[in-house]
Amino acid sequence: MPRLGYFAVLLLFIIGCSKNETAQSNRISIPLTPYILVLGIAQDAGYPQMGCKKQCCNAVWKGEQSQRFATSLALIDPTTNENWLFEATPDIKFQLQHLNRFSPEMKNLKGVFLTHAHIGHYTGLIHFGKEVMGAKNLPVYAMPRMADFLAQNGPWSQLVSEQNISIKPLQSDKMVALNSNCSVTPILVPHRDEYSETVGFKIAFGEKKALFIPDIDKWSKWNRDFAQEIQKVDYAFIDATFFGDGELPGRDMSQIPHPFVEESMALLKNLSSEERAKVHFIHLNHTNPLLNEKSPEYKKVLAAGFKVALEGGVYI
């Protein structure tokens, strides 16, 4: 199914511990309380990936698999008609179009939160510039090194000088209150920090909390207990770039540090079924078999009590 058609008909409400999952077609129903909308689940380059001649990408070109956008979330508060975007991806124009189906007025985009300076997470900012939208002082929330990178390097610096964006500084573990219903707290995580530090976000919306960590090197390098952090939230959207070692033949995958899905499941296997159901794997590389819902790996994840984030999914 074409991507926009898929977005137009998919409705997924995940209530409580995400065990009650239903999908309805032919309409979009807007929740009455704050919620998270998943706008993309793929790694930075999306799916399929340019230059990939493997079956994983050819399946999309042949119409056998659906395209997937780069990882992004939206936080929507229907009580105030406000929304916030997490990551500015290369697919941002499609993702904002889908967001507008839920929150129709672009002026109600109240800000963009960035995790780090890798291409799938910030390059979409350019669409807010004078050549495209010509936004006016759109708040962009960034950690200190990320903020400096944007302010000191073109073409991003032009967004600042032209006042298309207004950089709002973040501090690790310091909460940003968005309104009376929603808040965001950045959390430093270890990753390849060539141009900026890397953070994940704790997102509080209504009575729910979500953890969003699309990129991290390995859970063992983090100064927090991975399992305990899962227990503190209602949903956890976590790095699932690669399913397992050997996924990239001929390459030493230790040089591309991400927690394999198999490793994450092993670390969390002793959690209760309710806790495991909070985990939604996201940020899938084009080689990751979890992009195929019919794959044995996808079924293995579900059988172990975990989830794969659904593009177009609504989490309330």
Protein Blocks (a to p, Z undefined) as FASTA:
>chain_A
ZZklmmmmpccddehjlmaccddehiacddfbdcdddfbfbdfkopadehiabfklmmmm
nopaccddddddddddfknopacdehjafklmmmmmmmmmmmmplklpgbdcdfbjcfkl
mmmmmmmmmklnopahiacdddfklmmmmmmpcfklmmmmnomaccddddehiacdfblm
bccdddddddddfkbccddddddehjbccdddfbcfbfklpcbdfklmmmmpmbdcddff
bfbghklghiafklmgcddfklmmmmmmmpcfklmmmpccehiafklmklpmkbmklmmm
mmnopacddehiacZZ
